[in-house]
């Protein structure tokens, strides 16, 4: 589920998506979605911002690039079959 949320937010671009837009995409109760969004923000792969009563979430592209670089460069080169 979190990967689906992250994919949607990445595709939304730098402005991100509102919690309501994300909820419409994943069809989860607001409380469940809030839990997943918090975990993604806490993991550092997404950012959140408030505008009035709305909350917007966007991908932290720098963190995602660092993560994918680690996976490709460190994990895959070790030949552990992770790639």
C-alpha positions as CSV (number, residue, x, y, z in Angstrom):
1,X,0.0,0.0,0.0
2,X,2.8,2.5,0.9
3,X,4.5,1.8,-2.4
4,X,1.2,2.6,-4.2
5,X,0.9,5.9,-2.3
6,X,4.6,6.8,-3.0
7,X,4.2,6.1,-6.7
8,X,1.1,8.3,-6.9
9,X,2.8,11.1,-5.1
10,X,5.9,10.8,-7.3
11,X,3.7,11.0,-10.4
12,X,2.0,14.1,-9.0
13,X,5.3,16.0,-9.4
14,X,7.0,18.6,-7.3
15,X,3.8,20.2,-6.0
16,X,2.6,16.8,-4.7
17,X,-0.9,15.8,-4.0
18,X,-3.4,16.6,-1.3
19,X,-4.4,13.9,1.2
20,X,-7.9,13.9,-0.4
21,X,-6.4,13.2,-3.8
22,X,-4.2,10.4,-2.4
23,X,-7.2,9.0,-0.6
24,X,-9.2,8.9,-3.8
25,X,-6.4,7.0,-5.5
26,X,-5.9,4.3,-2.8
27,X,-9.4,4.1,-1.5
28,X,-8.5,3.9,2.2
29,X,-10.2,5.3,5.3
30,X,-8.7,8.7,6.3
31,X,-7.3,7.3,9.5
32,X,-5.5,4.4,7.8
33,X,-4.1,6.7,5.0
34,X,-2.9,9.1,7.7
35,X,-1.0,6.3,9.3
36,X,0.7,5.3,6.0
37,X,1.5,9.0,5.1
38,X,3.1,9.5,8.5
39,X,5.3,6.5,8.1
40,X,6.4,7.6,4.6
41,X,7.2,11.1,5.9
42,X,9.0,9.6,9.0
43,X,11.1,7.4,6.6
44,X,12.2,10.5,4.8
45,X,10.9,9.6,1.3
46,X,8.0,12.1,1.4
47,X,7.5,15.7,2.7
48,X,4.3,17.2,4.0
49,X,3.1,20.8,4.1
50,X,-0.1,22.4,5.3
51,X,-2.0,25.1,3.4
52,X,-5.0,26.2,5.4
53,X,-7.0,23.1,6.2
54,X,-5.4,21.0,3.5
55,X,-2.3,18.8,3.8
56,X,-0.2,18.2,0.8
57,X,2.4,15.5,0.3
58,X,5.3,15.4,-2.1
59,X,8.2,13.1,-2.8
60,X,11.6,13.9,-1.5
61,X,13.4,13.3,-4.7
62,X,16.8,13.7,-3.2
63,X,16.1,11.0,-0.6
64,X,14.6,8.7,-3.3
65,X,17.7,9.2,-5.5
66,X,20.0,8.3,-2.6
67,X,18.0,5.2,-1.8
68,X,18.0,4.0,-5.4
69,X,21.7,4.8,-5.7
70,X,22.4,2.7,-2.6
71,X,20.3,-0.2,-3.9
72,X,22.0,-0.2,-7.3
73,X,25.5,0.6,-6.2
74,X,25.9,-1.2,-2.9
75,X,23.3,-3.9,-2.8
76,X,23.4,-5.1,-6.5
77,X,27.2,-5.0,-6.8
78,X,27.5,-7.5,-4.0
79,X,25.7,-10.1,-6.1
80,X,23.2,-11.0,-3.4
81,X,20.4,-11.5,-6.0
82,X,18.5,-8.4,-4.8
83,X,18.4,-6.9,-8.3
